[in-house]
Amino acid sequence: MLHRTIAATGLLLLTFTVLSPQTARDTKPQPASELVVSAGPLDRHHTLVAFNLPEVTGPLVLRDAAGTRLHLQVEADGRAWFVLPDLKAGTQRAYRLERVTPGTPADAVVAATRGDVIDFTWEGRPVVSYQGGPGTLPAADIKPIFQRGGYLHPVRTPSGRIVTDDYPEDHRHHHGVWFAWTKTQFEGREPDFWNVGDGKGRVEFEAVERTWNGPVHAGVRAKHRYVDLTSGSPKVVLNELWETRVFAVGRAPRPYFVFDVDVRQTVTAAPLHLPQYHYGGIGVRRAREFRGAANAAFLSSEGKDRSNGHATRARWCHMSGRVSAQIAGLAILGHPSNVRAPEPTRIHPTDPFVCSAPSQLGAWQIAAGTAHSARYRFIVFDGPADPREIDRIWADYAHPPAVTVTQGPRG
């Protein structure tokens, strides 16, 4: 027999055994039974860890040498998640995988469908809602052309304060957390999927593929389509797979909520050209109480604010303001795998709006037959920005602990 270790997916070292042909015929594949987590160069605290766990199904828990048990959530594709409580830089910890009775532990994070809306709660507290279908316009004076679905709103802090807005009076096309491209070229035309009031393009909700609950995260996977309205008849330009996960993390010492937005876009036929432009991509519209230059505070990972942060590149950007007389805020963290990361930031001079805009750095394109992926993590706090804490969470997101998985003993 020969033991071998290989790197896989950038997160996982997978240990397996190479058997002789006769032994391989007589032995069935064994599931993983142990894993070792390596902190790497960072101190870890309440860190989300994801890794590949093939040929294993749940429900499962992890148990360390001291008997501490952690919930482990394994997805259908073998992606496994858990929350690492604490681990000092340069150290490791081993865990055994143990099966538990189906139905336990109870799901901590829940996605509940309410008509076209999916509401996410963690331990009964509302976190965020996904607006699927276009729903009902919130005011009679809003033109039907602005109606859309496929975005997140409202986003709440742990105390329940809402920190996003939807269909604001000055920008009816802004919707909580949403994604759209602005200045584009497709087959010689120039559809605009952001400024939908111009009638040149729109983003449509197509379907929810699935939702799920779990002890570590709940989520939704949905399909959207970008429709060109400049060609005489509507034409689908690209298809978007939108995935949101809401996590069971953020209890102490200062409570916060965490959710991810992962977007994967594929062009249907010709390439989608994206000329240089100062916004377009993922946008975040904060609460209407933040309107006005004096009512919102911006802070980026590079120490920039509203006065000097626009068009600068940043790993994360936080904005806060007063909601019901108390300060509350939300930070958007960009993953280093994103196109042109760290992405340039659009900070509006007076409105509570921020956008991660790769097109600021010049023209680019999503080629036919290829996929464009973008990943973001959101942190929602009560109180002002804590840059050290946001830096810590970003570092965990960008540079997670390494995981080594070992197969069980042969019988």
C-alpha positions as CSV (number, residue, x, y, z in Angstrom):
1,M,0.0,0.0,0.0
2,L,1.1,3.5,-0.6
3,H,-0.3,6.6,1.2
4,R,-0.4,9.8,-0.8
5,T,-1.5,13.4,-0.2
6,I,-2.5,15.8,-2.9
7,A,-3.8,19.3,-3.0
8,A,-7.4,19.8,-4.0
9,T,-9.5,23.0,-4.6
10,G,-7.1,25.2,-2.8
11,L,-8.8,24.4,0.6
12,L,-8.3,20.7,1.0
13,L,-5.4,18.2,1.3
14,L,-7.0,14.9,0.6
15,T,-5.2,11.8,2.0
16,F,-5.9,8.5,0.3
17,T,-4.5,5.0,-0.1
18,V,-3.3,3.4,-3.3
19,L,-3.9,-0.3,-3.3
20,S,-2.7,-3.2,-5.4
21,P,-5.2,-4.2,-8.1
22,Q,-6.3,-7.3,-6.2
23,T,-6.7,-5.4,-2.9
24,A,-8.7,-2.7,-4.7
25,R,-11.1,-5.4,-6.1
26,D,-11.6,-6.8,-2.6
27,T,-12.1,-3.5,-0.8
28,K,-14.9,-1.1,-0.9
29,P,-14.2,2.7,-0.7
30,Q,-14.3,3.9,2.9
31,P,-15.7,7.2,3.9
32,A,-13.6,9.9,5.6
33,S,-13.3,9.4,9.3
34,E,-11.0,12.2,10.5
35,L,-9.9,15.7,9.5
36,V,-7.2,18.0,10.7
37,V,-7.7,21.8,10.6
38,S,-4.6,24.0,10.2
39,A,-5.0,27.6,11.2
40,G,-2.1,28.8,9.0
41,P,-0.7,32.3,9.8
42,L,-3.9,33.7,11.3
43,D,-5.6,33.4,14.7
44,R,-9.0,32.0,14.0
45,H,-12.2,32.9,15.8
46,H,-15.7,31.8,14.8
47,T,-14.4,31.1,11.4
48,L,-16.5,29.6,8.6
49,V,-14.7,26.6,7.1
50,A,-15.7,24.9,3.8
51,F,-14.0,21.8,2.2
52,N,-14.8,18.9,0.0
53,L,-15.9,15.7,1.7
54,P,-16.5,13.0,-0.9
55,E,-18.5,9.8,-0.3
56,V,-19.9,11.0,3.0
57,T,-23.5,11.9,3.8
58,G,-25.0,13.5,6.9
59,P,-26.2,14.2,9.5
60,L,-22.7,14.5,11.0
61,V,-20.8,16.2,13.8
62,L,-17.1,16.8,14.4
63,R,-15.6,15.7,17.8
64,D,-12.2,16.8,19.0
65,A,-10.0,15.1,21.6
66,A,-11.6,17.1,24.4
67,G,-15.1,15.9,23.5
68,T,-16.2,19.2,22.0
69,R,-18.8,18.6,19.2
70,L,-19.3,20.9,16.2
71,H,-22.2,20.8,13.7
72,L,-21.1,19.7,10.2
73,Q,-23.3,20.4,7.2
74,V,-22.7,18.4,4.0
75,E,-24.3,19.5,0.8
76,A,-25.4,17.2,-2.0
77,D,-22.2,17.9,-4.0
78,G,-20.0,16.9,-1.1
79,R,-19.2,20.5,0.0
80,A,-19.0,20.5,3.8
81,W,-19.2,23.4,6.2
82,F,-18.6,24.0,9.9
83,V,-17.8,26.9,12.3
84,L,-14.4,26.7,13.9
85,P,-14.6,28.3,17.3
86,D,-11.0,29.3,18.0
87,L,-7.6,28.2,16.8
88,K,-4.3,30.0,17.3
89,A,-2.0,30.8,14.3
90,G,0.4,28.0,13.5
91,T,-1.6,25.3,15.3
92,Q,-3.7,22.4,14.2
93,R,-6.7,20.5,15.7
94,A,-8.0,17.0,14.8
95,Y,-11.6,16.0,14.6
96,R,-13.4,12.7,14.3
97,L,-16.5,12.5,12.1
98,E,-19.5,11.0,13.9
99,R,-23.0,10.3,12.7
100,V,-26.0,11.6,14.6
101,T,-29.6,10.7,14.7
102,P,-31.5,12.2,11.7
103,G,-33.4,15.3,12.7
104,T,-30.7,16.3,15.3
105,P,-29.3,18.8,15.7
106,A,-32.2,21.2,14.9
107,D,-31.7,23.5,12.0
108,A,-30.3,26.8,13.4
109,V,-30.8,28.7,10.1
110,V,-34.1,28.5,8.3
111,A,-35.3,29.6,4.8
112,A,-39.0,30.0,4.9
113,T,-41.0,30.6,1.7
114,R,-43.7,33.3,1.8
115,G,-45.2,33.8,-1.7
116,D,-42.4,35.2,-3.9
117,V,-40.2,35.9,-0.8
118,I,-37.8,33.7,1.1
119,D,-37.2,34.8,4.6
120,F,-34.0,33.8,6.4
121,T,-33.8,33.5,10.2
122,W,-31.1,32.4,12.5
123,E,-32.3,31.0,15.8
124,G,-35.6,32.7,15.2
125,R,-34.2,36.2,14.4
126,P,-34.8,37.7,11.0
127,V,-31.6,38.2,9.0
128,V,-32.5,38.9,5.3
129,S,-35.1,38.2,2.7
130,Y,-34.7,37.2,-0.9
131,Q,-37.3,38.7,-3.2
132,G,-37.9,36.2,-6.0
133,G,-40.7,37.2,-8.3
134,P,-41.3,40.9,-8.9
135,G,-43.9,41.1,-6.2
136,T,-46.0,44.2,-5.6
137,L,-44.8,47.8,-6.1
138,P,-44.6,49.6,-2.7
139,A,-46.1,52.9,-3.9
140,A,-48.8,53.7,-6.5
141,D,-46.7,56.3,-8.3
142,I,-43.9,53.8,-9.2
143,K,-44.1,53.0,-12.9
144,P,-44.4,49.3,-13.7
145,I,-41.2,49.4,-15.8
146,F,-39.2,49.5,-12.5
147,Q,-40.7,46.3,-11.1
148,R,-38.2,43.5,-10.7
149,G,-37.2,40.5,-8.5
150,G,-34.1,38.6,-7.8
151,Y,-32.5,40.7,-5.0
152,L,-32.1,40.8,-1.2
153,H,-34.2,43.1,1.0
154,P,-34.7,43.9,3.8
155,V,-31.3,43.2,5.5
156,R,-31.5,43.5,9.3
157,T,-29.0,43.9,12.1
158,P,-29.0,41.6,15.2
159,S,-31.2,44.1,17.0
160,G,-33.7,44.0,14.1
161,R,-32.9,47.4,12.5
162,I,-33.4,47.5,8.7
163,V,-30.2,48.8,6.9
164,T,-31.3,48.5,3.3
165,D,-33.9,50.3,1.1
166,D,-36.0,49.3,-1.8
167,Y,-37.5,51.4,-4.7
168,P,-36.1,54.7,-3.1
169,E,-37.7,57.9,-4.4
170,D,-34.6,59.2,-6.1
171,H,-33.5,55.9,-7.6
172,R,-36.4,53.6,-8.2
173,H,-34.1,51.0,-9.7
174,H,-32.1,50.5,-6.5
175,H,-33.1,47.3,-4.5
176,G,-31.3,46.4,-1.3
177,V,-28.5,44.1,-2.5
178,W,-28.8,43.5,-6.3
179,F,-26.7,42.8,-9.3
180,A,-26.9,44.4,-12.8
181,W,-24.6,45.7,-15.5
182,T,-24.9,49.3,-16.7
183,K,-23.0,50.3,-19.8
184,T,-22.8,47.3,-22.1
185,Q,-22.5,46.4,-25.8
186,F,-24.2,43.3,-27.2
187,E,-24.4,42.4,-30.9
188,G,-23.7,46.1,-31.7
189,R,-26.5,47.4,-29.4
190,E,-26.2,49.0,-26.0
191,P,-28.6,47.5,-23.5
192,D,-28.6,48.9,-20.0
193,F,-29.7,46.4,-17.3
194,W,-29.2,48.9,-14.4
195,N,-31.2,52.0,-15.4
196,V,-34.3,50.0,-16.2
197,G,-36.5,53.2,-16.4
198,D,-34.8,53.9,-19.8
199,G,-36.4,50.8,-21.2
200,K,-33.1,49.4,-22.7
201,G,-32.8,46.3,-20.6
202,R,-34.1,44.5,-17.5
203,V,-33.1,41.7,-15.1
204,E,-35.8,39.0,-14.7
205,F,-36.3,36.5,-12.0
206,E,-36.8,33.1,-13.6
207,A,-37.1,30.4,-11.0
208,V,-35.9,29.2,-7.6
209,E,-33.9,26.0,-8.1
210,R,-33.9,25.1,-4.4
211,T,-33.8,26.3,-0.8
212,W,-32.4,24.6,2.2
213,N,-32.0,24.8,6.0
214,G,-29.2,23.6,8.2
215,P,-27.3,23.8,11.5
216,V,-24.5,25.9,9.7
217,H,-26.3,27.7,6.9
218,A,-29.6,28.1,5.0
219,G,-29.7,29.2,1.4
220,V,-31.4,29.8,-1.9
221,R,-30.2,29.1,-5.4
222,A,-32.2,31.0,-8.1
223,K,-32.0,31.7,-11.8
224,H,-32.2,35.2,-13.3
225,R,-31.9,36.4,-16.9
226,Y,-30.7,39.6,-18.4
227,V,-33.0,40.7,-21.3
228,D,-32.0,43.2,-24.1
229,L,-34.9,45.5,-25.0
230,T,-33.1,47.4,-27.8
231,S,-33.4,44.8,-30.5
232,G,-37.1,45.2,-31.4
233,S,-38.1,42.0,-29.5
234,P,-36.8,41.0,-26.0
235,K,-33.6,38.9,-26.3
236,V,-31.9,37.1,-23.4
237,V,-28.3,38.2,-23.2
238,L,-27.0,36.2,-20.2
239,N,-28.2,33.8,-17.6
240,E,-27.4,34.3,-14.0
241,L,-27.2,31.7,-11.2
242,W,-27.7,33.6,-7.8
243,E,-26.8,31.8,-4.6
244,T,-27.2,33.2,-1.1
245,R,-26.1,31.5,2.1
246,V,-27.0,32.8,5.6
247,F,-24.7,31.5,8.3
248,A,-25.0,30.5,12.0
249,V,-22.1,32.6,13.1
250,G,-21.6,36.0,14.8
251,R,-22.7,35.6,18.5
252,A,-19.9,37.2,20.5
253,P,-18.3,39.3,21.7
254,R,-20.2,41.7,19.4
255,P,-23.2,40.1,17.6
256,Y,-23.3,40.3,13.8
257,F,-25.0,38.5,10.9
258,V,-23.2,37.0,8.0
259,F,-24.5,36.0,4.5
260,D,-22.9,35.4,1.2
261,V,-23.9,36.3,-2.4
262,D,-22.3,34.2,-5.1
263,V,-23.2,35.0,-8.7
264,R,-22.3,33.0,-11.9
265,Q,-23.2,34.5,-15.3
266,T,-23.0,32.8,-18.7
267,V,-23.6,34.6,-22.0
268,T,-26.2,33.0,-24.3
269,A,-24.5,33.7,-27.7
270,A,-22.3,36.7,-28.6
271,P,-19.9,38.2,-26.0
272,L,-21.2,40.8,-23.6
273,H,-18.8,43.8,-23.8
274,L,-18.5,46.0,-20.8
275,P,-16.9,49.4,-21.6
276,Q,-15.2,51.5,-18.9
277,Y,-17.8,53.0,-16.6
278,H,-18.0,54.2,-13.1
279,Y,-20.7,51.8,-11.8
280,G,-22.3,48.4,-12.6
281,G,-22.0,45.1,-10.8
282,I,-23.2,44.3,-7.3
283,G,-24.9,47.3,-5.7
284,V,-26.0,48.0,-2.1
285,R,-28.6,50.6,-1.2
286,R,-28.7,51.4,2.4
287,A,-31.6,52.5,4.6
288,R,-33.4,55.8,3.6
289,E,-32.4,57.2,7.0
290,F,-28.9,57.4,5.6
291,R,-29.8,59.8,2.8
292,G,-27.9,63.1,2.8
293,A,-24.1,63.5,2.9
294,A,-24.2,64.1,6.7
295,N,-26.3,61.1,7.6
296,A,-24.0,58.2,6.5
297,A,-20.4,57.3,7.2
298,F,-18.3,55.3,4.8
299,L,-15.1,53.4,5.6
300,S,-13.1,51.2,3.3
301,S,-10.4,48.6,4.0
302,E,-7.9,51.3,2.8
303,G,-9.1,53.8,5.3
304,K,-11.0,55.9,2.7
305,D,-14.3,57.6,3.4
306,R,-17.0,59.3,1.3
307,S,-14.7,62.3,0.6
308,N,-11.9,60.3,-1.0
309,G,-13.1,56.7,-1.4
310,H,-14.9,56.8,-4.8
311,A,-13.0,55.1,-7.6
312,T,-10.5,53.5,-5.2
313,R,-9.9,49.8,-4.9
314,A,-10.9,48.1,-1.6
315,R,-11.2,44.7,-0.1
316,W,-14.3,45.8,1.8
317,C,-16.5,48.8,2.3
318,H,-18.7,49.6,5.3
319,M,-21.4,52.2,5.6
320,S,-23.3,53.1,8.7
321,G,-25.9,55.6,9.9
322,R,-28.7,56.1,12.4
323,V,-31.7,53.8,12.3
324,S,-34.3,54.4,15.0
325,A,-31.8,56.7,16.8
326,Q,-29.1,54.0,16.9
327,I,-26.1,53.5,14.7
328,A,-26.2,50.5,12.4
329,G,-24.3,49.4,9.4
330,L,-23.4,46.8,6.7
331,A,-20.1,45.9,5.2
332,I,-19.6,44.3,1.8
333,L,-16.4,42.1,1.4
334,G,-15.1,41.2,-2.0
335,H,-13.4,37.8,-2.6
336,P,-9.9,37.9,-4.0
337,S,-10.9,35.6,-6.8
338,N,-13.2,38.3,-8.3
339,V,-12.3,39.9,-11.6
340,R,-9.9,42.8,-10.9
341,A,-9.9,42.2,-7.2
342,P,-9.7,44.3,-5.1
343,E,-12.5,45.8,-7.1
344,P,-12.9,49.6,-7.5
345,T,-15.7,51.1,-5.4
346,R,-18.4,53.5,-6.5
347,I,-19.4,55.7,-3.5
348,H,-22.3,58.1,-4.2
349,P,-21.6,61.6,-3.0
350,T,-25.0,62.1,-1.3
351,D,-27.1,58.9,-1.5
352,P,-26.5,55.9,0.7
353,F,-25.2,53.7,-2.1
354,V,-22.1,51.7,-2.8
355,C,-21.1,49.4,-5.7
356,S,-18.2,47.2,-6.5
357,A,-17.5,48.1,-10.1
358,P,-14.7,46.3,-12.1
359,S,-15.5,48.3,-15.2
360,Q,-13.9,51.3,-13.6
361,L,-10.5,49.9,-14.6
362,G,-11.3,49.8,-18.3
363,A,-13.2,47.8,-20.9
364,W,-13.6,44.0,-20.6
365,Q,-16.0,41.3,-21.7
366,I,-17.8,38.1,-20.7
367,A,-17.0,35.9,-23.7
368,A,-19.5,33.5,-25.2
369,G,-19.0,30.0,-23.8
370,T,-17.4,31.2,-20.6
371,A,-18.7,32.1,-17.2
372,H,-18.2,35.1,-15.0
373,S,-18.2,34.5,-11.3
374,A,-18.3,37.0,-8.4
375,R,-18.4,36.3,-4.7
376,Y,-19.2,38.6,-1.8
377,R,-19.6,38.3,2.0
378,F,-21.8,40.7,3.9
379,I,-21.4,41.5,7.6
380,V,-24.3,43.4,9.4
381,F,-23.6,45.1,12.7
382,D,-25.3,47.3,15.3
383,G,-23.1,50.2,16.1
384,P,-20.2,51.9,14.1
385,A,-17.7,50.2,11.9
386,D,-15.0,48.1,13.7
387,P,-12.2,47.9,11.0
388,R,-10.1,45.4,12.9
389,E,-13.1,43.0,13.2
390,I,-14.0,43.4,9.5
391,D,-10.4,42.9,8.5
392,R,-10.4,39.6,10.6
393,I,-13.5,38.4,8.9
394,W,-12.3,39.3,5.5
395,A,-9.0,37.4,6.1
396,D,-10.9,34.3,7.1
397,Y,-13.0,34.7,4.0
398,A,-10.1,35.2,1.6
399,H,-7.6,32.9,3.3
400,P,-9.5,30.1,5.1
401,P,-7.9,27.4,7.2
402,A,-6.6,24.3,5.4
403,V,-8.3,21.0,6.0
404,T,-6.8,17.5,5.7
405,V,-9.3,14.7,5.3
406,T,-8.3,11.0,6.0
407,Q,-10.2,7.9,5.0
408,G,-11.3,5.4,7.6
409,P,-9.6,2.1,8.3
410,R,-9.9,-0.8,5.9
411,G,-11.8,-3.9,6.9
